[in-house]
Amino acid sequence: MAEPGDPRTPEDDFDDQIGFCSPRSVEGRAVERAPEPVPEPEPVVAAESEPAPMFVSRAERRRALDEEPRDRLTWALTIYALILFAVPTLGFSAIVGLLAVTGRTVNASPFLLSHYVYQQRTLWTAAIAALVGLILIVVNLGIFVLFLLAVWTIARGAAGLWRLKNAQPISNPRTWFF
């Protein structure tokens, strides 16, 4: 038996929408649902612009290192050796390294490109600082500048060589530090 205020037709039954329950709403009715949106496909990004994962296993790094051509790896190791021998040879090996590494960024993988940029920055900065140190010898500051330059050059060369041997790219090759 219908009570006063009950809906006359099932379409007029809005009790389930406001929290009340009527016999019609308990029976249930078909609810039309909006179609789910189709996710847009992600844009394809070139492999070179993708950032390197933060944590890569040693096996994956070694595999990436094995994929590099041996002559390019040997070249990068040679430049690091020239950087490390710059101090005992009074900068002559640094000049050879600077001539060798200039223009080496063509056709390099992102891994080796980071090392090449790091080596170029190291050698160019060392050349400019050596010139400044030689000029400052006149006012007795040059020896101090040249000593700091020697320590800085050896430290950067060793840090780069260590990262190359561990198959790690230089995270920020344009920095002044390590």
trRosetta pair geometry for C-beta under 8 A, 3 or more apart (Angstrom, degrees):
i j d omega theta_ij theta_ji phi_ij phi_ji
2 6 4.7 -136 -161 57 91 142
3 6 5.2 104 57 -30 69 114
6 22 7.1 133 -140 -139 91 132
7 10 7.2 102 110 -106 132 18
7 11 8.0 -163 170 69 136 41
7 12 3.8 172 -155 95 113 99
7 13 4.3 -132 25 -73 157 67
7 14 7.6 128 -74 6 135 66
7 15 7.7 -129 -21 -19 117 103
7 22 7.2 63 15 164 107 175
7 24 7.2 -69 58 28 124 151
8 12 5.8 38 42 36 71 151
9 12 5.1 94 57 3 75 102
9 13 7.8 -124 100 -20 47 86
10 13 5.5 -40 -159 6 45 121
10 24 5.1 -169 -123 -162 87 140
10 29 7.0 143 164 -82 124 142
13 16 7.2 43 140 3 96 95
13 22 5.6 -123 -153 59 119 145
13 24 4.7 -118 -90 84 173 136
13 25 5.9 -157 149 -53 125 91
14 17 4.9 -48 -173 36 77 118
14 18 6.4 53 135 -8 89 105
15 18 6.4 -76 -151 46 33 93
15 19 7.9 -83 173 67 63 37
15 20 3.9 -75 -170 85 98 101
15 21 6.4 176 130 -77 119 7
15 22 4.5 106 46 -19 150 107
15 25 5.6 -122 75 -22 99 147
16 20 7.2 -91 -69 76 32 55
16 21 6.5 55 -93 -108 75 55
16 22 7.2 -97 -42 24 83 85
16 25 3.6 173 -50 -152 118 137
20 25 7.9 115 105 34 66 157
21 25 5.6 -138 -149 81 57 122
21 26 6.0 61 -179 -61 105 95
22 25 4.8 89 49 9 77 102
22 26 7.1 -140 90 -9 39 87
23 26 5.7 -54 -149 32 33 113
23 27 6.8 39 153 -25 63 101
24 27 5.8 -50 -158 26 34 114
24 29 7.7 12 161 -41 87 116
25 28 7.6 49 176 -73 38 34
25 29 7.9 -62 -122 -2 47 102
45 49 5.8 -107 172 74 104 110
45 50 5.9 117 112 -68 122 90
46 49 5.1 75 68 10 93 101
46 50 7.6 -150 95 -21 50 84
47 50 5.9 -46 -156 14 39 117
48 110 5.8 162 -147 -53 77 118
52 56 7.2 -54 170 -35 100 134
52 110 7.5 -174 -56 119 110 134
52 169 6.4 166 -28 33 166 134
53 56 5.4 120 78 -65 106 91
56 60 4.9 -111 178 84 97 126
56 61 5.5 115 116 -56 116 91
57 60 4.7 94 59 7 82 101
57 61 7.1 -148 96 -4 44 86
58 61 5.6 -55 -149 38 35 112
58 62 6.2 36 153 -20 68 106
58 166 7.9 -73 -128 -168 92 83
58 167 7.7 113 -156 53 60 123
59 62 5.7 -54 -146 37 31 111
59 63 6.3 33 153 -22 64 105
60 63 5.6 -51 -146 34 32 113
60 64 6.5 33 153 -17 64 104
61 64 5.7 -55 -151 37 32 110
61 65 6.3 33 150 -19 65 106
61 166 7.0 -3 139 150 149 64
61 167 3.6 137 157 103 99 122
61 168 6.4 -18 -143 -68 140 62
62 65 5.4 -54 -147 38 33 113
62 66 6.3 36 152 -22 66 104
62 167 5.6 -156 -76 -14 41 163
63 66 5.6 -51 -147 34 32 112
63 67 6.7 35 151 -23 62 103
64 67 5.7 -52 -152 29 34 114
64 68 7.3 44 149 -29 61 95
64 111 6.4 150 149 -63 120 156
64 167 6.1 130 71 -179 97 120
65 68 5.8 -42 -160 15 40 114
65 73 7.2 79 -170 -104 85 139
65 111 7.8 -145 -88 158 62 157
65 167 3.9 -93 -46 -110 127 116
68 72 5.7 -109 171 75 102 117
68 73 5.3 107 111 -52 125 106
68 109 6.4 -114 -106 21 95 143
68 111 6.8 -101 -75 80 129 133
68 112 6.5 128 -137 -46 133 120
69 72 4.7 82 71 7 94 105
69 73 7.2 -170 92 -5 49 86
70 73 5.7 -58 -148 40 36 109
70 74 6.1 37 155 -20 69 107
71 74 5.6 -52 -144 38 32 113
71 75 6.2 40 152 -26 64 104
72 75 5.4 -49 -148 32 33 116
72 76 6.6 32 153 -17 64 102
72 108 7.1 156 -155 -123 136 85
72 109 8.0 106 130 12 159 98
72 112 5.7 -29 157 -117 123 162
73 76 5.8 -52 -150 36 34 109
73 77 6.4 33 152 -16 66 106
73 112 7.7 -111 -81 -96 57 119
73 164 7.7 150 -152 178 82 111
74 77 5.6 -55 -147 40 33 111
74 78 6.2 38 152 -24 66 105
75 78 5.6 -53 -148 33 30 114
75 79 6.6 30 154 -19 63 102
75 100 7.8 -161 -165 161 94 116
75 104 7.3 -175 145 -148 134 138
76 79 5.8 -51 -150 33 33 110
76 80 6.7 32 152 -16 64 103
76 112 6.0 -127 -62 -140 139 95
76 115 5.1 32 -147 124 129 143
76 116 7.2 -90 -105 -67 98 72
76 119 7.5 -153 -144 -37 74 146
76 164 5.8 -171 131 -137 124 146
77 80 5.7 -55 -151 37 34 111
77 81 6.4 37 150 -21 66 103
77 161 7.3 78 -132 -130 66 90
77 164 6.7 -175 -81 126 72 145
78 81 5.5 -52 -150 34 34 113
78 82 6.5 35 151 -19 65 102
78 100 7.5 -84 112 143 114 158
79 82 5.6 -51 -150 35 35 112
79 83 6.5 38 149 -21 65 102
79 97 5.2 112 -147 -149 71 101
79 100 6.2 -157 -94 97 95 121
79 101 5.1 81 -128 -71 139 116
79 116 8.0 72 53 -114 170 61
79 119 4.9 23 141 -153 135 152
80 83 5.5 -49 -149 33 36 114
80 84 6.4 33 153 -16 66 105
80 119 7.1 -98 -70 -101 65 116
80 157 5.6 137 -162 -165 73 83
80 160 5.6 -156 -110 100 114 108
80 161 4.2 136 172 -79 147 96
80 164 6.6 -139 -38 22 153 148
81 84 5.8 -55 -147 39 32 109
81 85 6.2 20 157 -8 67 111
81 161 7.9 95 -58 -99 55 131
82 85 5.9 -61 -140 47 30 102
82 86 6.8 60 151 -57 60 86
82 93 4.4 -159 -156 163 74 98
82 94 6.6 147 150 -87 92 35
82 96 5.8 -127 -143 85 136 98
82 97 3.4 166 113 -67 137 116
82 100 7.2 125 7 36 167 137
83 86 5.7 -26 -161 -17 34 119
83 93 7.8 -130 -47 120 16 106
83 94 6.7 68 -114 -105 48 81
83 97 5.8 161 -56 -178 66 172
83 119 6.7 -125 -53 -139 136 88
83 122 6.0 17 -131 121 136 138
83 123 6.7 -106 -99 -73 97 90
83 153 6.4 -151 -180 177 86 90
83 156 7.1 -91 167 96 138 91
83 157 3.6 -179 114 -103 115 119
83 160 7.4 34 64 52 159 135
84 87 7.9 -51 174 18 39 96
84 154 6.3 71 -133 -130 66 70
84 157 4.4 -178 -65 135 72 145
84 158 6.8 91 -99 -62 111 71
84 161 7.1 2 -46 -32 128 146
85 88 5.8 -61 -158 49 63 102
85 89 5.4 39 150 -5 90 118
85 93 4.3 17 97 53 103 169
86 89 6.4 -75 -141 52 22 95
86 91 5.7 28 -172 -108 86 41
86 92 8.0 178 -135 48 56 42
86 93 5.2 -126 -84 74 53 95
86 94 3.7 55 -123 -52 118 106
86 97 7.3 -69 -73 19 108 137
86 126 6.7 12 157 157 160 155
86 153 5.6 -84 73 154 135 143
86 157 7.6 178 12 -52 113 149
87 90 7.8 25 -178 -74 28 30
87 150 4.6 86 -116 -147 121 99
87 153 6.4 159 -52 82 99 125
87 154 6.0 -21 -15 -58 140 108
89 92 4.5 -95 146 46 112 95
89 93 4.5 92 53 -9 149 100
89 94 7.8 176 77 -5 108 77
91 94 4.8 -55 -155 38 60 120
91 95 6.3 65 148 -27 80 94
91 126 7.8 -177 -123 142 98 111
91 127 7.9 116 -159 -104 120 66
91 130 5.9 89 -104 -135 146 162
92 95 5.8 -48 -154 29 36 111
92 96 6.8 34 149 -14 64 103
93 96 5.4 -50 -149 39 41 113
93 97 6.1 44 150 -20 68 105
94 97 5.5 -52 -144 40 33 113
94 98 6.1 38 154 -24 65 104
94 123 5.8 170 -170 -137 88 91
94 126 5.9 -102 -161 107 146 136
94 127 6.9 -179 138 -70 121 83
94 153 7.4 -43 -95 -158 134 143
95 98 5.6 -50 -145 33 30 113
95 99 6.6 28 154 -15 62 104
95 127 7.7 101 -91 -102 69 114
96 99 5.9 -57 -151 38 30 109
96 100 6.2 26 152 -18 65 112
97 100 5.5 -59 -143 40 31 111
97 101 5.9 15 166 -10 70 112
97 119 7.2 -116 167 177 112 111
97 123 5.6 -152 107 -101 106 140
98 101 6.4 -59 -134 41 24 98
98 102 6.3 34 163 -33 61 107
98 120 7.9 95 -135 -131 67 59
98 123 4.3 -178 -87 155 87 135
98 124 6.9 123 -131 -67 114 60
98 127 6.3 48 -88 -51 157 136
99 102 6.3 -50 -145 20 25 113
100 104 7.4 27 142 -53 62 131
101 104 5.1 -71 -159 8 50 134
101 116 6.2 175 -164 -153 99 78
101 119 4.9 -129 -141 116 158 121
101 120 5.4 -157 128 -75 120 75
101 123 6.4 138 50 15 136 150
102 120 6.7 109 -91 -119 57 108
103 106 6.8 -8 171 -6 72 109
104 108 6.9 61 144 -55 74 136
104 116 4.9 -146 97 -142 108 130
104 120 7.9 -170 41 -58 102 112
105 108 5.6 -88 -156 18 42 128
105 113 5.8 66 -144 -134 85 88
105 116 5.3 173 -83 112 72 143
105 117 6.9 55 -95 -64 121 81
108 112 4.5 -119 -172 92 107 108
108 113 4.4 143 103 -69 117 78
108 116 5.9 -60 -140 -3 177 145
109 112 5.1 81 53 19 81 97
109 113 6.6 -140 92 -13 36 92
110 113 5.3 -53 -136 36 30 118
110 114 6.6 36 162 -25 63 98
110 169 6.8 -19 130 -109 83 152
111 114 6.5 -58 -165 25 25 106
111 115 7.3 13 146 -7 59 106
111 167 7.8 -21 -161 -170 138 68
111 169 4.8 -121 -133 -80 60 104
112 115 5.4 -56 -153 40 44 111
112 116 6.1 46 150 -23 74 104
113 116 5.6 -52 -143 36 33 112
113 117 6.3 32 158 -17 66 104
114 117 6.1 -54 -147 37 29 108
114 118 6.3 32 153 -20 62 110
114 169 4.2 77 46 -174 152 100
114 170 4.2 -172 152 44 107 85
114 171 7.8 58 -168 -36 143 12
114 173 4.7 -170 -165 -46 69 129
115 118 5.5 -55 -146 38 32 115
115 119 6.2 32 155 -20 66 106
115 160 6.3 118 -141 -168 86 107
115 163 7.7 -172 -95 96 100 110
115 164 5.8 67 -113 -86 143 110
115 169 7.1 -116 -38 -142 82 63
115 170 5.9 141 -80 -14 51 112
115 173 7.4 -130 -70 -108 16 130
116 119 5.7 -54 -146 36 30 110
116 120 6.3 31 155 -18 64 105
117 120 5.8 -53 -147 37 31 111
117 121 6.3 30 156 -17 65 107
117 170 7.4 -144 69 65 94 137
117 173 4.0 86 92 128 110 144
117 174 6.7 -42 150 -64 123 73
118 121 6.0 -57 -147 38 27 109
118 122 6.3 29 154 -21 63 108
118 156 7.7 -167 170 179 98 105
118 160 5.4 166 126 -109 135 125
118 170 4.4 139 -54 -43 142 173
118 173 4.0 -104 -60 -143 81 95
119 122 5.6 -54 -146 35 31 113
119 123 6.2 20 160 -12 66 109
119 160 6.7 128 -72 -178 78 164
120 123 6.1 -62 -144 41 27 103
120 124 6.0 19 163 -12 67 112
121 124 6.2 -57 -137 42 26 104
121 125 6.0 23 164 -15 63 114
121 173 6.6 152 9 156 136 80
121 174 6.3 171 -81 -125 156 45
122 125 6.2 -65 -148 41 21 106
122 126 6.1 19 157 -18 62 113
122 153 6.8 114 178 -132 102 69
122 156 4.7 178 -119 126 124 142
122 157 6.9 135 172 -66 155 70
122 160 7.3 -87 -35 -26 153 147
123 126 5.6 -55 -143 38 30 112
123 127 6.3 33 156 -23 64 105
124 127 5.7 -51 -147 33 32 112
124 128 6.5 27 157 -14 65 105
125 128 6.0 -56 -147 39 31 107
125 129 6.0 26 156 -15 67 111
125 176 7.3 154 -130 -132 162 80
126 129 5.8 -57 -140 43 29 108
126 130 6.1 35 157 -25 65 106
126 149 6.1 120 -139 -173 75 105
126 152 7.6 -175 -94 96 90 105
126 153 5.0 65 -107 -95 133 118
127 130 5.8 -52 -147 32 27 112
127 131 6.7 29 153 -18 60 103
128 131 5.8 -53 -155 34 33 112
128 132 6.5 31 150 -15 65 105
129 132 5.5 -52 -146 39 36 112
129 133 6.1 40 152 -22 67 106
129 145 6.7 -156 178 168 90 103
129 149 4.7 170 123 -105 127 123
129 152 7.9 -5 91 65 171 141
130 133 5.5 -52 -144 38 31 114
130 134 6.3 34 155 -20 64 103
130 146 6.9 64 -125 -113 65 86
130 149 6.2 154 -72 162 68 163
131 134 5.8 -53 -148 35 30 110
131 135 6.5 27 154 -15 63 105
132 135 5.8 -57 -150 38 32 110
132 136 6.1 24 155 -14 67 112
132 145 6.3 -109 108 166 95 153
133 136 5.7 -60 -141 42 30 107
133 137 7.0 54 153 -45 61 86
133 142 4.6 106 178 -157 62 77
133 143 7.8 122 -172 -56 102 14
133 145 3.8 -161 -103 101 91 113
133 146 4.1 126 175 -60 147 80
133 149 6.0 -90 -42 -7 148 143
134 137 5.9 -27 -161 -6 35 116
134 142 6.2 81 -101 -150 12 134
134 146 7.7 80 -57 -73 57 120
135 138 6.8 -37 170 7 48 109
135 142 7.0 173 68 -93 37 118
136 139 5.8 -61 -163 49 65 94
136 140 8.0 -67 153 63 78 20
136 141 4.2 -66 167 79 120 94
136 142 3.9 160 88 -69 77 76
136 145 5.5 76 62 8 143 143
137 140 7.4 35 -168 -83 39 27
137 141 7.8 -119 -79 60 24 50
137 142 3.2 -59 -64 40 59 156
137 143 6.7 84 -115 -39 80 70
138 142 7.3 82 11 -25 49 128
139 142 7.6 117 54 -21 64 88
140 143 7.1 -26 -166 15 55 106
141 144 5.6 -57 -167 41 56 113
141 145 6.0 55 140 -21 81 107
142 145 5.5 -57 -144 40 35 110
142 146 5.9 31 159 -17 70 108
143 146 5.8 -56 -143 40 28 109
143 147 6.3 32 154 -22 63 106
144 147 5.8 -54 -148 33 29 112
144 148 6.5 25 155 -13 63 105
145 148 5.9 -56 -149 39 30 108
145 149 6.2 34 151 -22 64 109
146 149 5.3 -51 -143 37 33 117
146 150 6.4 39 154 -24 64 101
147 150 5.7 -50 -151 30 31 112
147 151 6.7 27 153 -13 64 104
148 151 5.8 -55 -149 39 34 109
148 152 6.0 33 154 -19 68 111
149 152 5.7 -57 -142 40 29 111
149 153 6.0 29 159 -21 66 109
150 153 5.9 -55 -143 36 26 109
150 154 6.4 21 160 -13 62 108
151 154 6.2 -60 -148 40 27 106
151 155 6.1 24 156 -18 64 112
152 155 5.8 -60 -145 39 27 110
152 156 6.3 22 159 -14 65 108
153 156 6.1 -56 -144 39 27 105
153 157 6.2 26 157 -17 63 110
154 157 5.8 -57 -145 40 29 111
154 158 6.1 27 158 -17 65 109
155 158 5.9 -56 -144 39 27 108
155 159 6.2 27 157 -19 64 109
155 178 6.3 -84 144 -76 101 122
156 159 5.7 -54 -141 38 31 110
156 160 6.2 29 160 -16 65 108
156 178 6.2 -151 -103 -99 63 77
157 160 6.0 -58 -147 39 27 108
157 161 6.2 26 157 -17 64 111
158 161 5.7 -56 -143 40 30 111
158 162 6.2 34 157 -23 64 107
159 162 5.8 -53 -147 34 28 113
159 163 6.5 23 156 -14 63 106
159 178 4.2 -145 -114 -154 173 111
160 163 5.9 -58 -147 39 31 107
160 164 6.2 30 154 -19 66 107
160 170 6.6 -17 -118 -81 84 120
161 164 5.7 -54 -145 37 31 111
161 165 6.2 28 158 -16 65 108
162 165 6.0 -58 -147 39 27 108
162 166 6.3 11 157 -4 63 112
163 166 5.9 -64 -143 49 30 102
163 168 4.4 -89 -163 75 83 101
163 169 7.3 -15 158 123 120 8
163 170 6.0 103 109 -80 158 65
164 167 7.6 32 -179 -77 32 29
164 168 7.7 -96 -65 52 21 63
170 173 4.3 86 100 -79 131 84
172 175 4.5 60 113 -25 111 115
175 178 7.8 -47 99 43 123 14
